[in-house]
């Protein structure tokens, strides 16, 4: 949904309620790992900290969606669960207009006691794009580095997203960079 004004809490609540029972806009689950015909696959890995304590803070930051604390992107509900089945709404501000986009957490990656932890969400039928995105942190005992991986498979779905696809690709790249910066800040590197 595209808006010429910042979405009100009522707009977000109504959109979230309408999103809960929508199907995913792509097939199959796992697309971000495998890729798919017609989908762009983008991946970025950034070092966000060092040491086991930083990894513990990074896992907490992911569960709190702090990698979405970007200013131009907001996630609703604010502290949603990352359990599979959870539906969230991503609000994005783009060049004077806003969009609301529905997503569902589709799978988990590792546990907090593993050296890799994260989750993936997939786009719902009311999202401007179609695809799946992985958010994952990893700890390397050999180097002590904590890395943050974003891997997405996507293609435009809404007519406006297709028309503005070059801009959409720039915004996706900006999201990856800003998300890594937000996670780094959240864990106090």
N, C-alpha and C positions, 0 to 999 in steps of 0.2 A: 504494500500500500504506500503510495507516494502522497505527501502532504505539502502544502505551501506554508504551513505554520508548524511550530514545534508541537509534537503530540502532547496532549494533556494527559494527566493520570487516567481520566475516563477513557480517552482514546486507546491508551495502552491496555487498560483492563478489558475493554470490549474486544480488542484485537487478540489478546491472550486467550480469552474465553472462546473466541471463534476458532482459534488455532488448535486447541486441545485434541480434537478428534480428526484433524486433517491427516491425510496420508503424506508420506515422504514424496518429494518431487523427483526422485531418482531411484534407480535400482542397479545393482544390489547394495545392501549394507556392506561396507568394506571397500567402497569405491575409492576412498582416499589412499588406500594401500595399493590397490590394483590399477587405478586409472580406468578409463573407459572411452569408447569411441565418441569423439566430439567434445570431450572434457579436457580442459587445460589442467595440468598438474603442476602446482607450485609448492616449493619446499624452501624453508629457511630454518637454519639452526643458528642459535646465538648462545654464547657463554654468558650466563646470568649470575654466576656466583662460584664460590669455592668452598668445599668441605661438606661434611655430613650435615652440619647444622643448617647451612644454606640450602641443602637439598630438602631438609625437613620443612623449612620456611617456604620453599618453592612449591612443595606439594600442598601445603595449607593455602598458599596464594591461589593455586589453580582451583581448589575446592571452593574458594570464595569468589571466583571469577575476577580476580584483581587484574588479570591480563586484559580485561575489557575496560579498565579505568582510563580512558583515553581523552575524555572531554567531548570529542565529536562522535563517539560511539557510546551508547548506554545499553545495559542489559537489564531486562525485567523478567521475573522478580529479582530484586537486587542480590539476594543470597540464595539463589535457586540451588537445589541439589544437583550434583553431577551424576546421579544414578540414571542408568538407562531408562528411558520412558519420560523423563522430565522434559516439559515443553517450556521454552523461553522465547522472548521477543527481543530482537536486536533492533535498536533505534539508531539510525545513522543520519548525520547532518551532511549534506552535500551541496555546496555552492548555492545556498539560499533556499533549499528545500530539504525535506526529511523523508525518510522511508522507515516503515515498520516491516520486519521480516521474521517469520516464524521458523523455529528450529526445534528439533527433538534430539536429546542425548541418545545415541544409538548403541554405544558400547564403552566399556571401561578398559583401561590398559594398566596392568600391574596392580599392586597394592602399595600402600604407604611404606611397607617394610621392604619392598623390592627396590632395585636400583633404577627402575623405570616406572613412571606413574603418569597417568593422564586419562583422557577420554576423547571421544569423537562425537560431534553432533552432525545431523543431517538437515537439509533444508526441507521445509514443508511446502505444500502446494501454494501457499500465499507468500512465498519468498521471491524476491526479484531475481535471484540466481537459483540454479539447481546444482546440488552437489553435497559434498561431505568434507568436514574439516577436523583434523586431529590436533590436539593440544597436549603436549607431552614434555615432561621434564625427566632428565636422566642424570645419574651420578656415576662418575668414573673413579673408582678407588685408586687406579694407577696414577691419574693426573690430579685428582681432587676437584676436577671441573664439574660444575652443574650446567647442563645445557638445556635449552628450551627449543623444541621442535614444533613448527607449525607446518602441516602438510595438508594441502587442499586440492580437491578435484572439483572443478566448477565449470559452468557454462551459463550464459544469460538465459533467463526464463521469461521475464516480463518484457513487453514490447519496449518500454522505456530503457530497460537495461540492455536490450539488443541494440537499440538506436545509439545509446551512449556507451557502447562496449569499451572503446579505448579509455574513457574516463573510469569506467568500472574497474578495468585492469590496474589503472594507477591507484585507485582507492584500495584495492586488494593489497597491492605492494605496500602502500602506506600503512594499512592495518598491521601487516606482518612486522614492519619496523617498529611502529608505535607500541604494539603489543609486547614485543621483546623488551623495549625500554620500560614499559609499565611493570612487567614482571621483575625486571632487574631492580627497579626502585622499590617494589613491594617487599622484596626479600632483603633489602638493605645492603646491596653489594657496594 
